[in-house]
Structure formats: structure tokens, C-alpha cells
Amino acid sequence: MRTEVQVMAKAWSRWQDWAEVVVGALVLLSPLVVETTAGAMWTMIVLGALIAVDGLASLANPGMVYGEWFQIALGALLFISPWVMGYSDLSGASWVSWIGGVLTAAAGAMALPLANAAHGGRAHGGGRVAGTA
């Protein structure tokens, strides 16, 4: 019987990485539907693209632990970007950034134990991830 870790270590199978791709794409496309400034628009386009591309890279290589840490960092950057880039007065763009940042960081954090297990080779040996039964 295959364990959760074995299934989640298979390429293109982790829901967390798919969530990162979807969130990244939504953030990337959101300037089409929310009011932005030039700085807000490019911040959302660049961070959204980086989130989506890193999610795809993590899907292709589930043992890439640094990809999950990168997602967490990108989520934090997206979350603080309305204040840093000066568009916190634009409620639509700000909420997209805040919600997208939290979801990205959370998905990366949830995938981190699975990526560690896949990286360590324990995924094929029936090992378990901390916090799973």
C-alpha cells in the first residue's frame, strides 16, 4: 500500500504546488480586473509569474526543497508589497496581494515536509513525514 508521502512525492501530484500555480496565475492576471498603478501592476505581474513558475518547477521536481522555501518568501513579499510599493490605498490590488501572499506562503509551508521527505529519499522507502500518521 502506498503511503501519502509516496503519492505526494510523485511528480505533478501535490495539490499544494497546483494551488501555487493557480494563485500565481490569478495574481498575475489580476491587474486586468482591479485598479492598479504602474508599480502595483508590475509588482503583481512579476510576483505572480514567479509564484506560478516556481509552483510548476515544484510539481516537476517534488524533492526540490528550496522551491518551497522560495514560495514562502514570495508569499511574504507579495503580502508586504502593498505597503512597500505604495499601493495600500488601492483596496482591490491590496486584497489580491494580501490574500495571494497568505495562500502562497501557506501552500509552500504545507508542502515543505513532503518536499523534505521526497528529497531525503524516504518517499520511496515507506518513511513518514513528521505530523502524519
DOKOL-865219 format. One record per residue: residue number from 1; z, x, y of N, C-alpha, C in turn. Coordinates in nm, 4 decimals. Each point is the difference from the previous one (the first is absolute). Layout:
BEGIN
+-----+----------+----------+----------+----------+----------+----------+----------+----------+----------+
!   n !     n_up !   n_east !  n_north !    ca_up !  ca_east ! ca_north !     c_up !   c_east !  c_north !
+-----+----------+----------+----------+----------+----------+----------+----------+----------+----------+
! NUM !        Z !        X !        Y !        Z !        X !        Y !        Z !        X !        Y !
...
+-----+----------+----------+----------+----------+----------+----------+----------+----------+----------+
***
This chain:
BEGIN
+-----+----------+----------+----------+----------+----------+----------+----------+----------+----------+
!   n !     n_up !   n_east !  n_north !    ca_up !  ca_east ! ca_north !     c_up !   c_east !  c_north !
+-----+----------+----------+----------+----------+----------+----------+----------+----------+----------+
!   1 !   0.0000 !   0.0842 !  -0.1180 !   0.0000 !  -0.0842 !   0.1180 !   0.0000 !   0.0890 !   0.1246 !
!   2 !  -0.0837 !  -0.0337 !   0.0957 !  -0.0122 !   0.0801 !   0.1213 !   0.1110 !  -0.0375 !   0.0977 !
!   3 !   0.0606 !   0.1010 !   0.0601 !   0.1033 !  -0.0242 !   0.1000 !  -0.0637 !  -0.0274 !   0.1347 !
!   4 !   0.0821 !  -0.0492 !   0.0932 !  -0.0488 !  -0.0260 !   0.1357 !  -0.0538 !   0.1280 !   0.0633 !
!   5 !   0.0677 !   0.1114 !  -0.0241 !  -0.0425 !   0.1272 !   0.0577 !  -0.1368 !   0.0396 !  -0.0537 !
!   6 !  -0.0236 !  -0.0195 !  -0.1300 !  -0.1302 !   0.0345 !  -0.0566 !  -0.1105 !  -0.0843 !   0.0623 !
!   7 !   0.0245 !  -0.1272 !   0.0163 !  -0.1001 !  -0.0885 !   0.0587 !  -0.0239 !   0.0382 !   0.1459 !
!   8 !   0.1070 !   0.0240 !   0.0763 !  -0.0126 !   0.0308 !   0.1418 !  -0.0536 !   0.1398 !   0.0256 !
!   9 !  -0.0015 !   0.0869 !  -0.1015 !  -0.0542 !   0.1344 !   0.0166 !  -0.1509 !   0.0017 !  -0.0228 !
!  10 !  -0.0552 !  -0.1096 !  -0.0453 !  -0.1435 !  -0.0106 !  -0.0220 !  -0.0701 !  -0.0166 !   0.1348 !
!  11 !  -0.1101 !   0.0715 !   0.0174 !  -0.0741 !  -0.0077 !   0.1255 !  -0.0426 !  -0.1436 !   0.0297 !
!  12 !   0.0020 !  -0.0352 !   0.1260 !  -0.0447 !  -0.1288 !   0.0522 !   0.0861 !  -0.1172 !  -0.0470 !
!  13 !   0.1269 !   0.0244 !  -0.0329 !   0.0810 !  -0.1091 !  -0.0535 !   0.1260 !  -0.0318 !   0.0801 !
!  14 !   0.0405 !   0.0845 !   0.0940 !   0.1264 !  -0.0246 !   0.0712 !  -0.0193 !  -0.0993 !   0.1138 !
!  15 !   0.0745 !  -0.1093 !  -0.0048 !  -0.0117 !  -0.1018 !   0.1035 !   0.0428 !   0.0533 !   0.1361 !
!  16 !   0.0941 !   0.0956 !   0.0014 !   0.0454 !   0.0559 !   0.1268 !  -0.1144 !   0.0693 !   0.0736 !
!  17 !  -0.0825 !   0.0724 !  -0.0745 !  -0.1125 !   0.0696 !   0.0617 !  -0.1076 !  -0.0982 !   0.0461 !
!  18 !  -0.0217 !  -0.1058 !  -0.0770 !  -0.0936 !  -0.1040 !   0.0440 !   0.0513 !  -0.0650 !   0.1283 !
!  19 !   0.1310 !  -0.0222 !   0.0080 !   0.0589 !  -0.0581 !   0.1213 !  -0.0240 !   0.0916 !   0.1192 !
!  20 !   0.0117 !   0.1315 !  -0.0206 !  -0.0246 !   0.0954 !   0.1080 !  -0.1449 !  -0.0084 !   0.0474 !
!  21 !  -0.0925 !  -0.0126 !  -0.0928 !  -0.1418 !  -0.0114 !   0.0364 !  -0.0228 !  -0.1259 !   0.0835 !
!  22 !   0.0566 !  -0.1118 !  -0.0435 !  -0.0179 !  -0.1272 !   0.0709 !   0.0649 !   0.0059 !   0.1377 !
!  23 !   0.1231 !   0.0492 !   0.0082 !   0.0682 !   0.0095 !   0.1294 !  -0.0785 !   0.0922 !   0.0933 !
!  24 !  -0.0447 !   0.1140 !  -0.0509 !  -0.0781 !   0.0922 !   0.0820 !  -0.1266 !  -0.0641 !   0.0532 !
!  25 !  -0.0697 !  -0.0733 !  -0.0855 !  -0.1231 !  -0.0670 !   0.0425 !   0.0291 !  -0.1071 !   0.1054 !
!  26 !   0.1076 !  -0.0742 !  -0.0184 !   0.0357 !  -0.1038 !   0.0980 !   0.0365 !   0.0605 !   0.1355 !
!  27 !   0.0754 !   0.1100 !  -0.0032 !   0.0351 !   0.0670 !   0.1256 !  -0.1271 !   0.0553 !   0.0656 !
!  28 !  -0.0854 !   0.0591 !  -0.0783 !  -0.1260 !   0.0554 !   0.0495 !  -0.0863 !  -0.1063 !   0.0678 !
!  29 !  -0.0050 !  -0.1184 !  -0.0582 !  -0.0845 !  -0.1073 !   0.0521 !   0.0686 !  -0.0878 !   0.1050 !
!  30 !   0.1296 !   0.0115 !   0.0127 !   0.0740 !  -0.0890 !   0.0894 !  -0.0431 !   0.0066 !   0.1466 !
!  31 !  -0.0485 !   0.1123 !   0.0527 !  -0.0457 !  -0.0027 !   0.1400 !  -0.1147 !  -0.0982 !   0.0255 !
!  32 !  -0.0616 !  -0.0473 !  -0.1054 !  -0.1040 !  -0.1014 !   0.0170 !   0.0581 !  -0.1361 !   0.0384 !
!  33 !   0.1270 !  -0.0228 !  -0.0332 !   0.0586 !  -0.1327 !   0.0220 !   0.1236 !  -0.0010 !   0.0891 !
!  34 !   0.0561 !   0.1154 !   0.0314 !   0.1153 !   0.0042 !   0.0902 !  -0.0375 !   0.0785 !   0.1257 !
!  35 !   0.0656 !  -0.0348 !   0.1083 !  -0.0245 !   0.0690 !   0.1270 !   0.0556 !   0.1415 !  -0.0077 !
!  36 !  -0.0820 !   0.0981 !   0.0402 !   0.0430 !   0.1396 !  -0.0022 !  -0.0473 !   0.0711 !   0.1260 !
!  37 !   0.0563 !   0.1165 !   0.0208 !  -0.0524 !   0.0947 !   0.0975 !  -0.0814 !   0.1012 !  -0.0793 !
!  38 !  -0.0663 !   0.0905 !   0.0673 !  -0.0768 !   0.1030 !  -0.0711 !   0.0926 !   0.0842 !  -0.0883 !
!  39 !   0.1157 !   0.0377 !   0.0534 !   0.0942 !   0.0809 !  -0.0776 !   0.0535 !  -0.0734 !  -0.1211 !
!  40 !   0.0342 !  -0.1266 !   0.0177 !   0.0503 !  -0.0811 !  -0.1117 !  -0.1078 !  -0.0173 !  -0.1059 !
!  41 !  -0.1208 !  -0.0283 !   0.0452 !  -0.1102 !  -0.0216 !  -0.0943 !  -0.0231 !   0.1248 !  -0.0856 !
!  42 !  -0.0103 !   0.1161 !   0.0625 !  -0.0274 !   0.1214 !  -0.0775 !   0.1180 !   0.0399 !  -0.0870 !
!  43 !   0.1216 !  -0.0251 !   0.0463 !   0.1175 !   0.0275 !  -0.0834 !  -0.0037 !  -0.0849 !  -0.1260 !
!  44 !  -0.0304 !  -0.1271 !   0.0153 !  -0.0031 !  -0.0907 !  -0.1144 !  -0.1177 !   0.0317 !  -0.0925 !
!  45 !  -0.1129 !   0.0351 !   0.0560 !  -0.1155 !   0.0350 !  -0.0831 !   0.0280 !   0.1259 !  -0.0809 !
!  46 !   0.0501 !   0.1037 !   0.0661 !   0.0235 !   0.1272 !  -0.0691 !   0.1108 !  -0.0129 !  -0.1045 !
!  47 !   0.1138 !  -0.0568 !   0.0389 !   0.1096 !  -0.0130 !  -0.0967 !  -0.0371 !  -0.0955 !  -0.1135 !
!  48 !  -0.0673 !  -0.1098 !   0.0317 !  -0.0437 !  -0.0924 !  -0.1052 !  -0.0936 !   0.0677 !  -0.0984 !
!  49 !  -0.0947 !   0.0780 !   0.0512 !  -0.0931 !   0.0720 !  -0.0885 !   0.0737 !   0.1020 !  -0.0860 !
!  50 !   0.0926 !   0.0750 !   0.0598 !   0.0767 !   0.0987 !  -0.0774 !   0.0833 !  -0.0669 !  -0.1093 !
!  51 !   0.0608 !  -0.1132 !   0.0323 !   0.0801 !  -0.0727 !  -0.0991 !  -0.0886 !  -0.0468 !  -0.1151 !
!  52 !  -0.1148 !  -0.0590 !   0.0313 !  -0.0907 !  -0.0502 !  -0.1040 !  -0.0549 !   0.1136 !  -0.0858 !
!  53 !  -0.0427 !   0.1085 !   0.0629 !  -0.0568 !   0.1131 !  -0.0750 !   0.1058 !   0.0643 !  -0.0890 !
!  54 !   0.1218 !   0.0162 !   0.0524 !   0.1053 !   0.0581 !  -0.0840 !   0.0376 !  -0.0936 !  -0.1142 !
!  55 !  -0.0035 !  -0.1307 !   0.0247 !   0.0243 !  -0.0954 !  -0.1083 !  -0.1043 !   0.0129 !  -0.1100 !
!  56 !  -0.1268 !   0.0165 !   0.0395 !  -0.1070 !   0.0202 !  -0.0988 !   0.0189 !   0.1305 !  -0.0758 !
!  57 !   0.0403 !   0.1054 !   0.0710 !   0.0245 !   0.1283 !  -0.0667 !   0.1147 !  -0.0116 !  -0.0999 !
!  58 !   0.1047 !  -0.0731 !   0.0363 !   0.1125 !  -0.0200 !  -0.0924 !  -0.0407 !  -0.0847 !  -0.1196 !
!  59 !  -0.0888 !  -0.0961 !   0.0211 !  -0.0506 !  -0.0799 !  -0.1118 !  -0.0782 !   0.0863 !  -0.0981 !
!  60 !  -0.0811 !   0.0897 !   0.0524 !  -0.0825 !   0.0863 !  -0.0854 !   0.0827 !   0.1058 !  -0.0714 !
!  61 !   0.1073 !   0.0463 !   0.0641 !   0.0840 !   0.1047 !  -0.0571 !   0.1460 !  -0.0419 !   0.0106 !
!  62 !   0.0496 !  -0.0781 !  -0.0966 !   0.1347 !  -0.0567 !   0.0099 !   0.1128 !   0.1027 !   0.0011 !
!  63 !  -0.0259 !   0.1232 !  -0.0414 !   0.1036 !   0.1025 !  -0.0014 !   0.0080 !   0.0792 !   0.1293 !
!  64 !  -0.0716 !  -0.0432 !   0.1025 !  -0.0043 !   0.0711 !   0.1276 !   0.1217 !  -0.0415 !   0.0835 !
!  65 !   0.1129 !   0.0665 !  -0.0224 !   0.1268 !  -0.0376 !   0.0628 !  -0.0080 !   0.0118 !   0.1520 !
!  66 !  -0.0652 !   0.1043 !   0.0500 !  -0.0054 !   0.0174 !   0.1450 !  -0.0727 !  -0.1155 !   0.0684 !
!  67 !  -0.0867 !  -0.0690 !  -0.0721 !  -0.0691 !  -0.1150 !   0.0567 !   0.0957 !  -0.1116 !   0.0354 !
!  68 !   0.1035 !  -0.0183 !  -0.0816 !   0.0987 !  -0.1049 !   0.0286 !   0.0871 !   0.0393 !   0.1193 !
!  69 !   0.0370 !   0.1280 !   0.0089 !   0.0749 !   0.0465 !   0.1167 !  -0.0850 !  -0.0128 !   0.1257 !
!  70 !  -0.1297 !   0.0265 !  -0.0116 !  -0.0917 !  -0.0148 !   0.1129 !  -0.0064 !  -0.1460 !   0.0437 !
!  71 !  -0.0003 !  -0.0928 !  -0.0972 !  -0.0009 !  -0.1428 !   0.0335 !   0.1261 !  -0.0389 !   0.0769 !
!  72 !   0.1132 !   0.0507 !  -0.0436 !   0.1255 !  -0.0306 !   0.0686 !  -0.0055 !   0.0512 !   0.1438 !
!  73 !  -0.0508 !   0.1214 !   0.0177 !  -0.0129 !   0.0573 !   0.1346 !  -0.0987 !  -0.0807 !   0.0849 !
!  74 !  -0.1133 !  -0.0396 !  -0.0586 !  -0.0977 !  -0.0805 !   0.0734 !   0.0599 !  -0.1354 !   0.0406 !
!  75 !   0.0778 !  -0.0593 !  -0.0904 !   0.0661 !  -0.1261 !   0.0324 !   0.0959 !   0.0156 !   0.1167 !
!  76 !   0.0755 !   0.1098 !   0.0006 !   0.0925 !   0.0251 !   0.1106 !  -0.0764 !   0.0215 !   0.1306 !
!  77 !  -0.1093 !   0.0756 !  -0.0061 !  -0.0821 !   0.0222 !   0.1199 !  -0.0584 !  -0.1304 !   0.0525 !
!  78 !  -0.0489 !  -0.0833 !  -0.0912 !  -0.0563 !  -0.1280 !   0.0423 !   0.1080 !  -0.0872 !   0.0633 !
!  79 !   0.1197 !   0.0016 !  -0.0569 !   0.1092 !  -0.0814 !   0.0523 !   0.0379 !   0.0406 !   0.1428 !
!  80 !   0.0072 !   0.1294 !   0.0279 !   0.0419 !   0.0457 !   0.1333 !  -0.1155 !   0.0082 !   0.0996 !
!  81 !  -0.1218 !  -0.0154 !  -0.0470 !  -0.1161 !   0.0188 !   0.0870 !  -0.0038 !  -0.0933 !   0.1219 !
!  82 !   0.0459 !  -0.1256 !  -0.0066 !  -0.0037 !  -0.0805 !   0.1222 !   0.0805 !   0.0613 !   0.1154 !
!  83 !   0.1124 !   0.0621 !  -0.0314 !   0.0816 !   0.0623 !   0.1038 !  -0.0579 !   0.1350 !   0.0421 !
!  84 !  -0.0402 !   0.0790 !  -0.0983 !  -0.0514 !   0.1339 !   0.0293 !  -0.1330 !  -0.0061 !   0.0749 !
!  85 !  -0.0868 !  -0.0900 !  -0.0412 !  -0.1335 !  -0.0098 !   0.0592 !  -0.0059 !  -0.0998 !   0.1157 !
!  86 !   0.1134 !  -0.0646 !   0.0312 !   0.0100 !  -0.0843 !   0.1173 !  -0.0663 !  -0.1367 !  -0.0091 !
!  87 !  -0.0008 !  -0.0591 !  -0.1194 !  -0.0561 !  -0.1354 !  -0.0082 !   0.1002 !  -0.1023 !  -0.0518 !
!  88 !   0.1277 !   0.0259 !   0.0217 !   0.1024 !  -0.0943 !  -0.0461 !  -0.0042 !  -0.1320 !   0.0767 !
!  89 !  -0.0666 !  -0.0026 !   0.1155 !  -0.0133 !  -0.1258 !   0.0751 !  -0.1103 !  -0.0898 !  -0.0560 !
!  90 !  -0.0826 !   0.0515 !  -0.0896 !  -0.1034 !  -0.0795 !  -0.0661 !   0.0583 !  -0.0526 !  -0.1310 !
!  91 !   0.0464 !  -0.1238 !   0.0010 !   0.0766 !  -0.0508 !  -0.1141 !  -0.0794 !  -0.0008 !  -0.1300 !
!  92 !  -0.1256 !  -0.0404 !   0.0024 !  -0.0783 !  -0.0037 !  -0.1239 !  -0.0163 !   0.1369 !  -0.0621 !
!  93 !  -0.0422 !   0.0975 !   0.0800 !  -0.0190 !   0.1366 !  -0.0503 !   0.1330 !   0.0603 !  -0.0441 !
!  94 !   0.1057 !  -0.0286 !   0.0748 !   0.1319 !   0.0532 !  -0.0360 !   0.0472 !  -0.0549 !  -0.1338 !
!  95 !  -0.0112 !  -0.1315 !  -0.0181 !   0.0455 !  -0.0606 !  -0.1260 !  -0.0831 !   0.0486 !  -0.1186 !
!  96 !  -0.1291 !   0.0176 !   0.0189 !  -0.0825 !   0.0564 !  -0.1084 !   0.0516 !   0.1389 !  -0.0365 !
!  97 !   0.0312 !   0.0799 !   0.1011 !   0.0495 !   0.1357 !  -0.0244 !   0.1375 !  -0.0001 !  -0.0653 !
!  98 !   0.0890 !  -0.0853 !   0.0484 !   0.1351 !  -0.0036 !  -0.0567 !  -0.0007 !  -0.0494 !  -0.1442 !
!  99 !  -0.0680 !  -0.1103 !  -0.0245 !  -0.0034 !  -0.0558 !  -0.1359 !  -0.0780 !   0.0932 !  -0.0931 !
! 100 !  -0.1151 !   0.0480 !   0.0468 !  -0.0787 !   0.0929 !  -0.0822 !   0.0757 !   0.1278 !  -0.0309 !
! 101 !   0.0756 !   0.0501 !   0.0976 !   0.0786 !   0.1217 !  -0.0222 !   0.1088 !  -0.0193 !  -0.1038 !
! 102 !   0.0710 !  -0.1108 !   0.0104 !   0.1070 !  -0.0282 !  -0.0972 !  -0.0581 !  -0.0183 !  -0.1402 !
! 103 !  -0.1082 !  -0.0767 !  -0.0113 !  -0.0613 !  -0.0232 !  -0.1315 !  -0.0544 !   0.1287 !  -0.0608 !
! 104 !  -0.0606 !   0.0845 !   0.0821 !  -0.0541 !   0.1263 !  -0.0491 !   0.1112 !   0.0917 !  -0.0495 !
! 105 !   0.1045 !   0.0156 !   0.0806 !   0.1113 !   0.0859 !  -0.0402 !   0.0694 !  -0.0538 !  -0.1252 !
! 106 !   0.0168 !  -0.1316 !  -0.0068 !   0.0650 !  -0.0597 !  -0.1174 !  -0.0843 !   0.0188 !  -0.1263 !
! 107 !  -0.1306 !  -0.0206 !   0.0105 !  -0.0870 !   0.0190 !  -0.1173 !   0.0019 !   0.1450 !  -0.0456 !
! 108 !  -0.0036 !   0.0929 !   0.0940 !   0.0067 !   0.1419 !  -0.0353 !   0.1316 !   0.0353 !  -0.0665 !
! 109 !   0.1101 !  -0.0542 !   0.0527 !   0.1317 !   0.0267 !  -0.0579 !   0.0128 !  -0.0592 !  -0.1403 !
! 110 !  -0.0577 !  -0.1185 !  -0.0217 !   0.0070 !  -0.0617 !  -0.1330 !  -0.0871 !   0.0736 !  -0.1017 !
! 111 !  -0.1076 !   0.0611 !   0.0453 !  -0.0885 !   0.0724 !  -0.0918 !   0.0482 !   0.1420 !  -0.0264 !
! 112 !   0.0893 !   0.0507 !   0.0820 !   0.0447 !   0.1388 !  -0.0125 !   0.0610 !   0.0337 !  -0.1368 !
! 113 !   0.0924 !  -0.0799 !  -0.0548 !   0.0543 !   0.0336 !  -0.1328 !  -0.1082 !   0.0011 !  -0.1090 !
! 114 !  -0.0961 !  -0.0908 !   0.0102 !  -0.1076 !  -0.0050 !  -0.0991 !  -0.0924 !   0.1200 !   0.0129 !
! 115 !  -0.0276 !   0.0419 !   0.1228 !  -0.0822 !   0.1190 !   0.0215 !   0.0720 !   0.1242 !  -0.0499 !
! 116 !   0.1310 !   0.0073 !   0.0228 !   0.0782 !   0.1136 !  -0.0519 !  -0.0067 !   0.0055 !  -0.1513 !
! 117 !   0.0126 !  -0.1146 !  -0.0657 !  -0.0051 !  -0.0045 !  -0.1461 !  -0.1381 !   0.0398 !  -0.0508 !
! 118 !  -0.1047 !  -0.0494 !   0.0650 !  -0.1358 !   0.0343 !  -0.0415 !  -0.0266 !   0.1481 !   0.0225 !
! 119 !   0.0492 !   0.0533 !   0.1098 !  -0.0198 !   0.1413 !   0.0318 !   0.0724 !   0.0898 !  -0.1012 !
! 120 !   0.1185 !  -0.0427 !  -0.0415 !   0.0793 !   0.0796 !  -0.0928 !  -0.0465 !  -0.0099 !  -0.1442 !
! 121 !  -0.1023 !  -0.0789 !  -0.0262 !  -0.0503 !  -0.0131 !  -0.1369 !   0.0837 !  -0.0920 !  -0.0857 !
! 122 !   0.1019 !  -0.0597 !   0.0572 !   0.0858 !  -0.0882 !  -0.0775 !  -0.0659 !  -0.1346 !  -0.0253 !
! 123 !  -0.1044 !  -0.0292 !   0.0723 !  -0.0626 !  -0.1308 !  -0.0134 !  -0.0611 !  -0.0199 !  -0.1373 !
! 124 !  -0.0466 !   0.1062 !  -0.0608 !  -0.0628 !  -0.0138 !  -0.1313 !   0.0974 !   0.0265 !  -0.1133 !
! 125 !   0.1193 !   0.0474 !   0.0341 !   0.0972 !   0.0300 !  -0.1025 !   0.1041 !  -0.1081 !  -0.0178 !
! 126 !  -0.0189 !  -0.1139 !   0.0637 !   0.0938 !  -0.1105 !  -0.0177 !   0.1245 !   0.0148 !   0.0834 !
! 127 !   0.0006 !   0.0950 !   0.0961 !   0.1162 !   0.0185 !   0.0865 !   0.0180 !  -0.1197 !   0.0894 !
! 128 !   0.1144 !  -0.0056 !   0.0627 !   0.0222 !  -0.1130 !   0.0883 !   0.0260 !   0.0478 !   0.1409 !
! 129 !  -0.0276 !  -0.0869 !   0.0906 !   0.0199 !   0.0277 !   0.1417 !   0.1415 !  -0.0434 !   0.0353 !
! 130 !   0.0637 !   0.0765 !   0.0852 !   0.1349 !  -0.0370 !   0.0432 !  -0.0025 !  -0.1398 !   0.0610 !
! 131 !   0.0934 !  -0.0803 !  -0.0401 !   0.0080 !  -0.1365 !   0.0530 !  -0.0760 !  -0.1026 !  -0.0817 !
! 132 !  -0.0680 !   0.0409 !  -0.1076 !  -0.0688 !  -0.0965 !  -0.0848 !   0.0691 !  -0.0057 !  -0.1339 !
! 133 !  -0.0204 !  -0.1070 !  -0.0691 !   0.0638 !  -0.0163 !  -0.1309 !  -0.0961 !   0.0367 !  -0.1104 !
+-----+----------+----------+----------+----------+----------+----------+----------+----------+----------+
***
